[in-house]
Amino acid sequence: MTAQPSRPIEPDQLDPHPATGLDDVVHQRVRLGILTIAHQARRVEFGFLRTALGLTAGNLSQHLTVLEKAGLVGIEKGYEGRRARTWLSLTPAGHQALQDEVTQLKRLIHQIEQGGGPARES
């Protein structure tokens, strides 16, 4: 499918499509869920995230590793009573990445709402 512009548009005049601004690290469904939950709290316990997102411990650990390597979350290990616990919190870069993702999603939604019907095939 290709969109039919009403007038010719030069490639250098095109604004990048909002989807090009989505961050693959942030946009992945589970990681976006982790970031949004962590945004709502100062610090989030691993078990709470696992339950809230319906994940296995191994799967959640893999996603947290990706986010930590990207500098978006900080991981803190410690004890609560005699039980080992893992908490995470958003870093300033994590807060910014989440805000940027939300901004791009809003742009994408706005484009869909303002664009009318689906693009027509030529």
C-alpha atoms as a printed R data frame, in Angstrom:
    type eleno elety resid chain resno      x       y      z
1   ATOM     1    CA   MET     A     1  0.000   0.000  0.000
2   ATOM     2    CA   THR     A     2  1.212   3.480 -0.774
3   ATOM     3    CA   ALA     A     3 -0.216   6.809  0.254
4   ATOM     4    CA   GLN     A     4 -1.206   9.158 -2.543
5   ATOM     5    CA   PRO     A     5 -0.166  12.717 -1.579
6   ATOM     6    CA   SER     A     6 -2.327  15.503 -2.992
7   ATOM     7    CA   ARG     A     7  0.803  17.326 -4.188
8   ATOM     8    CA   PRO     A     8  4.353  16.139 -4.883
9   ATOM     9    CA   ILE     A     9  6.539  16.161 -1.789
10  ATOM    10    CA   GLU     A    10 10.285  16.228 -2.045
11  ATOM    11    CA   PRO     A    11 12.061  13.656  0.174
12  ATOM    12    CA   ASP     A    12 13.874  16.392  2.109
13  ATOM    13    CA   GLN     A    13 10.485  17.968  2.964
14  ATOM    14    CA   LEU     A    14  9.108  14.847  4.646
15  ATOM    15    CA   ASP     A    15  8.948  14.724  8.419
16  ATOM    16    CA   PRO     A    16 10.098  11.358  9.664
17  ATOM    17    CA   HIS     A    17  7.219   9.020 10.390
18  ATOM    18    CA   PRO     A    18  6.477   8.886 14.149
19  ATOM    19    CA   ALA     A    19  7.154   5.129 14.147
20  ATOM    20    CA   THR     A    20 10.806   5.809 13.306
21  ATOM    21    CA   GLY     A    21 11.189   7.557 16.660
22  ATOM    22    CA   LEU     A    22 10.098   4.545 18.704
23  ATOM    23    CA   ASP     A    23 12.955   3.073 20.727
24  ATOM    24    CA   ASP     A    24 13.245  -0.710 20.253
25  ATOM    25    CA   VAL     A    25 14.620  -1.164 23.776
26  ATOM    26    CA   VAL     A    26 11.740   0.758 25.360
27  ATOM    27    CA   HIS     A    27  8.928  -0.153 22.983
28  ATOM    28    CA   GLN     A    28  9.067  -3.913 23.501
29  ATOM    29    CA   ARG     A    29  5.837  -4.781 25.344
30  ATOM    30    CA   VAL     A    30  7.328  -6.225 28.532
31  ATOM    31    CA   ARG     A    31 10.025  -3.558 28.851
32  ATOM    32    CA   LEU     A    32  7.471  -0.804 28.319
33  ATOM    33    CA   GLY     A    33  5.412  -2.398 31.098
34  ATOM    34    CA   ILE     A    34  8.431  -2.520 33.409
35  ATOM    35    CA   LEU     A    35  9.239   1.131 32.762
36  ATOM    36    CA   THR     A    36  5.669   2.315 33.277
37  ATOM    37    CA   ILE     A    37  5.291   0.409 36.547
38  ATOM    38    CA   ALA     A    38  8.659   1.685 37.764
39  ATOM    39    CA   HIS     A    39  7.650   5.211 36.775
40  ATOM    40    CA   GLN     A    40  4.659   5.010 39.103
41  ATOM    41    CA   ALA     A    41  6.775   4.005 42.114
42  ATOM    42    CA   ARG     A    42 10.070   5.121 43.580
43  ATOM    43    CA   ARG     A    43 11.288   1.527 43.614
44  ATOM    44    CA   VAL     A    44  9.684  -1.754 42.517
45  ATOM    45    CA   GLU     A    45 10.322  -5.230 43.864
46  ATOM    46    CA   PHE     A    46 11.174  -7.987 41.374
47  ATOM    47    CA   GLY     A    47  8.370 -10.293 42.568
48  ATOM    48    CA   PHE     A    48  5.775  -7.563 42.137
49  ATOM    49    CA   LEU     A    49  6.892  -6.973 38.526
50  ATOM    50    CA   ARG     A    50  6.909 -10.701 37.805
51  ATOM    51    CA   THR     A    51  3.347 -11.083 39.057
52  ATOM    52    CA   ALA     A    52  2.003  -7.841 37.578
53  ATOM    53    CA   LEU     A    53  3.354  -8.644 34.108
54  ATOM    54    CA   GLY     A    54  2.700 -12.403 34.224
55  ATOM    55    CA   LEU     A    55  6.326 -13.373 33.573
56  ATOM    56    CA   THR     A    56  8.668 -16.099 34.685
57  ATOM    57    CA   ALA     A    57 11.605 -15.030 36.833
58  ATOM    58    CA   GLY     A    58 14.041 -15.888 34.024
59  ATOM    59    CA   ASN     A    59 12.142 -13.901 31.422
60  ATOM    60    CA   LEU     A    60 11.884 -10.854 33.683
61  ATOM    61    CA   SER     A    61 15.596 -11.113 34.487
62  ATOM    62    CA   GLN     A    62 16.464 -11.029 30.779
63  ATOM    63    CA   HIS     A    63 14.380  -7.897 30.210
64  ATOM    64    CA   LEU     A    64 15.873  -6.203 33.270
65  ATOM    65    CA   THR     A    65 19.367  -6.970 31.960
66  ATOM    66    CA   VAL     A    66 18.546  -5.232 28.669
67  ATOM    67    CA   LEU     A    67 17.161  -2.189 30.491
68  ATOM    68    CA   GLU     A    68 20.090  -2.062 32.911
69  ATOM    69    CA   LYS     A    69 22.681  -2.296 30.101
70  ATOM    70    CA   ALA     A    70 20.865   0.567 28.347
71  ATOM    71    CA   GLY     A    71 21.174   2.625 31.542
72  ATOM    72    CA   LEU     A    72 17.405   2.928 31.968
73  ATOM    73    CA   VAL     A    73 17.032   1.145 35.312
74  ATOM    74    CA   GLY     A    74 19.122   0.685 38.397
75  ATOM    75    CA   ILE     A    75 19.090  -2.671 40.162
76  ATOM    76    CA   GLU     A    76 19.504  -2.938 43.919
77  ATOM    77    CA   LYS     A    77 19.911  -6.266 45.703
78  ATOM    78    CA   GLY     A    78 19.457  -6.659 49.413
79  ATOM    79    CA   TYR     A    79 17.519  -8.375 52.130
80  ATOM    80    CA   GLU     A    80 14.136  -7.822 53.647
81  ATOM    81    CA   GLY     A    81 14.287  -9.766 56.867
82  ATOM    82    CA   ARG     A    82 16.013 -12.995 55.884
83  ATOM    83    CA   ARG     A    83 14.776 -13.038 52.301
84  ATOM    84    CA   ALA     A    84 16.930 -11.861 49.430
85  ATOM    85    CA   ARG     A    85 15.168  -9.176 47.384
86  ATOM    86    CA   THR     A    86 15.816  -7.333 44.152
87  ATOM    87    CA   TRP     A    87 14.446  -3.843 43.541
88  ATOM    88    CA   LEU     A    88 14.659  -1.662 40.522
89  ATOM    89    CA   SER     A    89 14.164   2.014 39.942
90  ATOM    90    CA   LEU     A    90 14.257   4.226 36.885
91  ATOM    91    CA   THR     A    91 17.378   6.226 36.232
92  ATOM    92    CA   PRO     A    92 17.075   9.800 34.917
93  ATOM    93    CA   ALA     A    93 17.779   8.327 31.455
94  ATOM    94    CA   GLY     A    94 14.949   5.824 32.027
95  ATOM    95    CA   HIS     A    95 12.500   8.597 32.894
96  ATOM    96    CA   GLN     A    96 13.553  10.483 29.747
97  ATOM    97    CA   ALA     A    97 13.343   7.400 27.518
98  ATOM    98    CA   LEU     A    98  9.826   6.650 28.767
99  ATOM    99    CA   GLN     A    99  8.753  10.256 28.223
100 ATOM   100    CA   ASP     A   100 10.242  10.233 24.698
101 ATOM   101    CA   GLU     A   101  8.419   6.983 23.902
102 ATOM   102    CA   VAL     A   102  5.096   8.388 25.114
103 ATOM   103    CA   THR     A   103  5.664  11.527 23.014
104 ATOM   104    CA   GLN     A   104  6.318   9.439 19.895
105 ATOM   105    CA   LEU     A   105  3.253   7.273 20.571
106 ATOM   106    CA   LYS     A   106  1.118  10.405 20.916
107 ATOM   107    CA   ARG     A   107  2.483  11.681 17.576
108 ATOM   108    CA   LEU     A   108  1.649   8.361 15.962
109 ATOM   109    CA   ILE     A   109 -1.879   8.360 17.384
110 ATOM   110    CA   HIS     A   110 -2.376  11.976 16.296
111 ATOM   111    CA   GLN     A   111 -1.246  11.119 12.760
112 ATOM   112    CA   ILE     A   112 -3.687   8.211 12.594
113 ATOM   113    CA   GLU     A   113 -6.569  10.306 13.959
114 ATOM   114    CA   GLN     A   114 -5.859  13.210 11.603
115 ATOM   115    CA   GLY     A   115 -5.037  11.093  8.561
116 ATOM   116    CA   GLY     A   116 -8.524   9.907  7.771
117 ATOM   117    CA   GLY     A   117 -8.965   6.457  6.284
118 ATOM   118    CA   PRO     A   118 -6.406   3.850  5.363
119 ATOM   119    CA   ALA     A   119 -3.843   4.483  2.621
120 ATOM   120    CA   ARG     A   120 -5.039   3.317 -0.781
121 ATOM   121    CA   GLU     A   121 -3.129   0.916 -2.987
122 ATOM   122    CA   SER     A   122 -2.248   2.366 -6.379
